[in-house]
């Protein structure tokens, strides 16, 4: 679920906060980083549990309508399309999801059920839902309906957004990443997908899991050395005029040059340029590219670039 750019972004946020607070406690900051990445998985589970609760709400509404004293023809012959949606049914029955909800203590919608009601009402009023309910049944239509409802109705909901903001401030930065990962999972879902399909690993492998902590640790430990290296390449710039985030991104990139032999310099440079485009000033990506290019050329000339293997320069 988390790729290395997401991990780099998390490390950047921790170092930026650390610099703003001017308090250095590497041990607690490493724990904060790990907890921050783990909280992304909680956010993912919270979103998928909301869909399951909305599905349960639809089933409850249908049962209640059939218990009325005066039944309409619609009550007697209810449209079962949404209730029998194959994707939602598989989510609701998933034992691996139930285990994950217990492990991460995902109980929000039992306590804050009004948000389930808000999302449910928004869904049944939407054109996506109404069109789906009038269409012929098929697995692909079931899947596409859930994808469209999530992208067009659930994800943009302001009340849900405000709720997530109140619950955890870091979730606002995490939400686009989690939403994108969730939509990708929905798109790749197959009728024969296994029970644990919706409980993917947070990290691709052990190396990725350790990458963030190592990047944070090595950047912070050598931050003064990296700062001097940056200043030597930006002599025409007033240090105070360089955006704080740019400084952090440059320090992290230099750390990768020195401490991560298997990561090509081009990969590091491209990753930090892309992060700068999203989190810093409009001209930051050009500035960062220029500074890092100078540093790499000097390291190559001095034969001090710590890279192993072909094509890593």
N, C-alpha and C positions, 0 to 999 in steps of 0.2 A: 504493500500500500504506500509506504513512504519511500520515495526515491532520494538520491543523494542531494538533489537541489533543495528538497524540502528539509532535509537534515541540516544542510548548510544555513538555510534561512533560520531555522530554530537556534543554531549556534550564534548567528549574527544577533538575533534578538536578545539572547542571554548576555553576550559581551557588551552590547549597546546599553542594556539596563545596568550592567555592572559599572561601566564607565560613568554613567549618569549619576549613580549612587555614590561613586568614589569609595566603595567598600569592597575589598577583595577577600572573598572566602571561597576558594576554589572547590573545596569539598561540597559545600552547600549548593554552589552553582552547578556542579556536575549532577547533583541529585535533582535540582530544579529542571535541568535540561532533560534528564531521563523521564521525570514525571510529566514534563510538558509534551514529550513525544507520546508517552503512554496515554495522555489525556485526549490525544487525537483519536485513539481507538475508542475511547469512551464516547466521544462525540459521534463517531461513525455508528456505534451500537445504539446510541440514543436516537439517531435519525431512522435507522431501520426498525427500531422498536416502535417508533411513531407510526410508521406504515402498517405494522402488524396491529397496533391498537385501532387504527382507522378501519382496518378490515374487520376487526372484532365488533367495532361500532356498527358497521353496516349489517353484520349478521344479527346483532341485538335488535336493531331497528326493524329488521324483517320479521323477527320472531314476535316482537311487540305488535306489529301491524296485524298479525294473524290471530292475536288474542283479543282483538276488539269485539264488541258485541255486534256491531253492524259492519259486516265485511263487504268491501267493494270488490268488483271484479278483479281489480289490480291486487287486492289482498289475497284473493283466492288463487290467482295465477301470477305470482310475483316474478319479476325479472331477476333471474339469478346470476346474470353475467358477472357483476362485480364480486359478489359473494363467492362465486366459483372460479374466480380468476386464478389460473393455474400457478402463476408466479407468486401471488399473495398467499395462496394455499400452502405452497411449499415453504415459504418463509415462516408462516405461522406454525407449521408442523416440525420445523427444524430443531432437532435435539441439540445440535452443536450451538445454535443460537441461544437456546434456553440456558445452556451451561455458561456461555459467555456473558449473558445478562446477569446471571447469579454471581459470577466471578467479579465482574466490574460494577456490581450493585446498581444496575440500571432499573430503577423503580420510579422514575420521574413522572410517568404518565398516570400511575396510580394516584400519586399525590396531586398532580396538576392536570387533572382530566379535562379541564375546560379548554386546554389547547388542542386536545384530540377533537373535541366538539367543533372548535373553530376551523380546524383543517378539514374535518369531515364535511361541514356545511359548505366550505369553499369548493370542495371537490364536486359535490353533487349538483352545484349550481353551474359548474364549468361546462363549456361547449365540448371539451375533450370527453368528459364523462357521459354527457347526453348522447354524443355521436357513438361512443363505444357501446352504450346500452342498447342502441338500435341496430347494431351491426351483427353480422354472423359470427359465431364462435370459432376461434382458432388460437393456437398457442402464440403465434406471432402477434396477433392483435392484442392478446392479453398482456404480453410483454411490452409492446409499444404503448399501450394505455398507461401502464405504471410509469414508464420512462417519461412520457409527456406530462402526466400529472405531477411527477416529482419536479421536472424542470420548469413547468409553467405555473404551477399552483402552489406546491409545497415550499420549494426552495426560496421563491421570492416573497413569501409571506412575512409581512412586517412584524406581526405579533410574535411569530416564532423566532425571528431574528432578534427582537428585543429580549425575549425569554433567554435565548442562548447567551446573549451579551451579559445579562444579569447573573447567569449561572457561572460563567467562567470567561474572563476577559480575553484570554489567549485564543478562545474558540473563534473569535471574529477573524483572526488571521488564518486559522485552521480551516474554516468553513469552506472556502473555495476549493481547497485541496481535497477535503473529504467528500464534498459534493461531486467533484470530477471523478474521484476514484469510485464512488458509489454508482454513478451513471455508467462508467466503464464496466463495472461488474454486471449491472443490469443488461447492458447491451450484449455481453458475452454469455449470458445465462442460456443454458440449453435444457430441453425437457428432461434429459438424462443426467443433469448435473447432480453431483453427490450432495449428501446432507450437510457437509461442512463447506459448501461452496461459498456461503455468505459469512464465513469466519476466516478470512485470509490472514496470513501472517502480517504483522505490522512492518517487519523488516524482511527484505529479500533473503538475507543470510546473516551469519554471525559477523562478518566483516562490516556490513552496513550498520549493524547494531552497535558495534564498537567505534565506528568512524566518527560519529558526532562527539562522543566523550573525548577521544584522542585529539580531535581538531580543537575543541574548546581548551583542553588541558595545555596543549603545546602552544597555542596562540597566546593564552594568558601568561604562561611562564616566560615567553620570549617577547612580550609585547613592547618593551622598551627598545630592544634591538631592532624589531621590525619598524617601530616608529622612526628611529634614526635612519633606517634604510629608505623609508618613504620620504622623509625630509630632505635627504641628499638628492632625491630625484625631483623634488618640487621646490627648488630654491627660489624660483620666481613667484611662488605662491606664499601668501601669509598663512601660516599653519591654522590660525583661527578662522580663516575663510573656507577651509576645506570641510565639507559636510561631515558630521560625526559618523554617519553611516558609511560614507565613502572610506573614511579612515579604518573603520572596523573591517570592511570588505577587503581592503588592501592588505591589512595585517593577516587576515585569514588566508588570502591567496598566497602571500609570501610564505606563510607557515606550510602550505601544501607544497610549495617549491622545495622547501628544505626538509620537511619531515615525512612526506608521503612519496617515496620513490616510485611507486607503481602508478601514480596518477599523472598522465601527460600534462605538460604545462598548458597546452592549448585547451584541454578540457577545463582545467582550473580557471583560466582566463575567461573562457566563454560562459562558464557557470556564474562567475561573479559579475560579469557584464549584464547577464539576464536578470540577476537578482537586483542589481542597481536600477535597471529599467523599471522594476516594479516598486521598489522601496525608497529610492533616493530621488535626486533632482533630475530634470530633463537632460542635463548635459553630463551627468555623473558617469554614464556608461562610456562616453568618449574619454573622459578624464582618467578613469580607472584603466581602460585599455592602454592608453598612452604610458601611464606610470608603470604598469606591469610589463609592458613590452620592453621598456628601458631596463628594468631589473633583470628580466630573463636574458637579454643580450649581454649584460655585464656578467651574469653568472656563467653564461656559456663561454665568454671570452676568458674569464678567470678559471675556467674548468672547475667550478665549485657548485654546479647544478647537480643536486642529489636525485638523479633519475636512473633507474635500472631498466634495461631492455631497449629494443629498437622502437623508433617512432614516438618516444616519450618527451622529446625536447620541446 
